[in-house]
């Protein structure tokens, strides 16, 4: 029984593609013809099976590739949504940070003014203390004057002396 040989045209018809596409696939994958008949390259039954299996696998990988591309596109869209959500969260955090910085600045200014006010109060208290030290001598003289018995003409009542 003689073995059957197939031309590129017959292989492309079986695979459902053009002659040029089949020729390019065979050339790209370095399949060698079994025989030459005129200008036609002839391929054996085993070569035919290998070529068609490889060609179908290549076309199958294109469908897998499209599925992968669709999945990749969906993933990319999901990642873009997540990125935009993160961007909005980042901008909200920047606003919060700016607000906190303004509040901190106001607090520092308030503390500074409070400190200045306390210092001025301390200065006035110190000056009063210094003044009162000088007045203590005057107080002693006032007390001694009060303790003196006034003369009859200028004698004051008890209540007047008490509320001077």
C-alpha positions in Angstrom: 0.0 0.0 0.0 1.4 3.3 -1.0 1.7 6.2 1.4 -0.3 9.4 0.6 1.4 12.8 0.2 -0.2 16.2 0.7 0.6 19.6 -0.8 0.6 22.9 1.1 -2.8 23.7 -0.6 -4.3 20.4 0.6 -3.0 21.0 4.2 -4.3 24.6 4.2 -7.8 23.3 3.1 -7.8 20.7 5.9 -6.7 23.4 8.5 -9.2 25.9 7.1 -6.7 28.6 6.4 -5.0 30.2 3.4 -2.2 28.7 1.4 0.1 31.6 2.4 -0.6 31.2 6.1 0.1 27.5 5.9 3.4 28.1 4.0 4.5 30.6 6.5 3.7 28.3 9.4 5.7 25.4 7.8 8.6 27.7 7.0 8.6 29.3 10.5 8.6 25.9 12.2 11.2 24.3 9.9 9.1 21.4 8.6 10.8 19.7 5.6 9.0 18.2 2.7 9.1 14.5 2.1 9.1 14.8 -1.7 9.2 17.2 -4.5 6.8 16.9 -7.5 7.6 19.7 -9.9 7.3 22.9 -7.9 5.1 21.4 -5.2 6.4 20.3 -1.9 4.8 17.1 -0.7 4.4 16.1 2.9 3.8 12.6 4.3 0.9 11.4 6.4 2.9 11.7 9.6 4.2 15.2 8.6 0.6 16.2 7.9 -0.5 15.1 11.4 2.4 17.0 13.1 1.8 20.1 11.0 -1.9 20.2 11.6 -1.5 19.5 15.3 1.0 22.4 15.6 -1.1 24.7 13.5 -4.2 24.0 15.5 -2.3 24.5 18.7 -1.0 27.8 17.4 -4.6 28.9 16.6 -5.8 27.6 20.0 -3.1 29.6 21.7 -4.5 32.7 19.9 -7.9 32.1 21.5 -6.1 31.6 24.8 -4.2 34.8 24.1 -7.5 36.6 23.5 -8.9 35.2 26.7 -5.7 36.2 28.6 -5.9 39.7 27.0 -9.6 40.0 28.1 -8.6 38.9 31.6 -5.7 41.3 31.6 -7.9 44.1 30.5 -10.4 43.3 33.3 -7.5 43.2 35.8 -6.1 46.5 34.5 -9.5 48.2 34.9 -9.8 46.9 38.4 -6.4 48.1 39.2 -7.2 51.5 37.8 -10.3 51.7 40.0 -8.2 50.8 43.0 -5.6 53.4 42.1 -8.2 56.1 41.8 -9.6 55.1 45.1 -6.2 55.3 46.7 -5.6 58.7 45.1 -8.8 60.0 46.7 -7.8 58.6 50.0 -4.4 60.2 49.7 -5.9 63.6 48.9 -8.2 63.3 51.9 -5.2 62.5 54.1 -3.4 65.5 52.8 -6.4 67.7 53.7 -6.4 66.2 57.2 -2.6 66.8 57.6 -3.0 70.5 56.4 -5.9 71.0 58.9 -3.8 69.5 61.7 -0.9 71.7 60.9 -3.1 74.8 61.0 -4.5 73.7 64.4 -1.0 73.0 65.7 0.2 76.4 64.5 -2.8 78.1 66.3 -2.0 76.1 69.4 1.6 77.2 69.4 0.5 80.8 69.0 -1.9 80.5 71.8 0.7 79.0 74.1 3.1 81.8 73.2 0.6 84.4 74.0 -0.3 82.6 77.3 3.3 82.5 78.2 3.8 86.2 77.6 0.7 87.0 79.6 2.0 84.8 82.5 5.4 86.5 82.3 3.8 90.0 82.5 1.6 88.9 85.5 4.7 87.5 87.2 6.5 90.8 86.6 3.6 92.8 88.1 3.5 90.4 91.1 7.3 90.8 91.6 7.0 94.6 91.5 4.2 94.5 94.0 6.3 92.3 96.3 9.1 94.8 96.0 6.8 97.7 96.7 5.3 95.9 99.7 8.8 95.3 101.2 9.3 99.0 101.2 5.8 99.5 102.7 6.5 97.1 105.6 8.7 99.8 107.2 5.9 102.3 106.7 3.5 99.8 108.2 5.6 99.6 111.4 5.5 103.4 111.8 1.8 103.4 111.1 1.2 100.9 113.8 3.3 102.8 116.3 1.4 105.9 115.5 -1.9 104.1 116.1 -0.7 102.8 119.4 0.1 106.3 120.6 -2.5 107.8 122.8 -3.8 110.9 121.1 -4.4 113.9 123.1 -7.8 114.7 124.3 -8.5 117.2 121.6 -7.8 114.7 118.8 -9.0 111.6 120.5 -10.8 109.4 118.1 -13.3 106.8 118.9 -12.5 103.2 119.0 -14.5 102.5 115.8 -12.7 105.2 113.9 -9.4 103.9 114.8 -10.4 100.4 113.9 -11.6 101.4 110.4 -8.8 103.7 109.3 
